[in-house]
């Protein structure tokens, strides 16, 4: 699995308005329904009111590449321009069959 953190930052409440429009326009749901999407959720960092965090999860590189090649990417870019947003991106690739999770002792289920 590939997990991407996208931090959208703008002036005032621009990043929040961007996330709200992604949801209200149906773009977020269109992405969630794509083959290989495993999650697409926006979060609001408590200490950064000008920022929205998107956690985007994909089954594999092929699914992510298909998403990046889709017309919806142009719509997202247009909304980023509309709200004058800048991005910071972090990408994580899940390790499979690595044995027991060393952090298990710290997690309460």
C-alpha positions in Angstrom: 0.0 0.0 0.0 1.1 3.6 -0.7 0.1 6.3 1.8 0.5 9.9 0.8 0.2 12.9 3.2 -0.5 16.1 1.3 -0.4 19.3 3.4 -2.4 22.1 1.6 -1.5 25.5 3.0 -3.1 28.8 2.0 -4.1 32.2 3.3 -6.8 32.5 5.8 -9.3 29.6 5.5 -8.5 28.9 1.8 -7.3 25.4 2.5 -10.4 24.5 4.5 -12.6 26.0 1.7 -10.7 23.9 -0.8 -11.4 20.7 1.2 -15.0 21.6 1.6 -15.4 22.2 -2.2 -13.6 18.9 -2.9 -16.3 17.2 -0.8 -19.3 19.2 -1.9 -18.5 19.0 -5.6 -18.2 15.2 -5.6 -14.5 15.2 -6.6 -13.4 13.5 -3.3 -16.1 10.8 -3.7 -15.0 10.3 -7.3 -11.5 9.6 -6.2 -12.7 7.3 -3.4 -14.6 5.2 -5.9 -11.5 4.7 -8.2 -10.1 1.2 -8.5 -7.4 0.8 -6.0 -8.2 3.7 -3.7 -8.2 2.6 -0.1 -8.9 6.0 1.6 -9.1 9.7 0.9 -9.7 11.8 3.9 -9.1 15.4 5.0 -8.0 16.5 8.5 -7.4 19.8 10.1 -4.2 20.2 12.2 -5.1 21.9 15.5 -1.9 24.0 15.5 -2.0 25.1 11.8 -5.4 26.8 11.0 -4.1 27.7 7.5 -3.5 24.0 6.6 -5.4 20.9 5.7 -3.9 17.4 5.7 -5.1 14.9 3.1 -4.3 11.3 3.8 -4.5 9.5 0.5 -4.1 5.7 0.4 -3.6 3.5 -2.7 -3.4 -0.3 -3.2 -0.3 0.0 -5.4 1.7 2.2 -7.9 -0.5 1.1 -10.8 -3.7 2.4 -9.1 -1.9 5.7 -8.1 -0.5 6.1 -11.7 -4.0 5.6 -13.1 -5.4 8.3 -10.7 -2.6 10.7 -11.7 -3.4 10.2 -15.4 -7.2 10.8 -14.9 -9.0 14.0 -15.8 -9.9 14.6 -12.2 -6.3 15.8 -11.6 -6.9 18.8 -13.8 -10.0 19.7 -11.7 -8.0 19.4 -8.5 -5.2 21.6 -9.9 -7.8 24.2 -10.8 -9.2 24.2 -7.3 -5.7 24.5 -5.9 -5.2 27.6 -8.1 -8.6 29.0 -7.1 -7.6 28.9 -3.4 -3.9 29.8 -4.0 -2.7 26.7 -2.2 0.9 25.4 -1.8 1.7 21.8 -1.0 4.1 19.7 1.0 4.0 16.0 0.2 5.2 12.9 2.1 4.9 9.4 0.6 5.1 6.1 2.5 5.2 2.6 1.2 4.0 -0.1 3.5 6.4 -2.9 4.1 4.9 -6.3 3.9 6.0 -9.5 5.7 8.4 -7.6 7.9 7.5 -9.6 11.0 6.1 -8.4 14.2 5.4 -4.6 14.5 8.0 -3.2 16.9 5.5 -0.5 18.0 2.8 -3.0 19.0 3.5 -2.5 22.7 2.6 1.2 22.5 -0.8 0.7 20.7 -4.0 0.4 22.7 -6.8 -1.3 20.8 
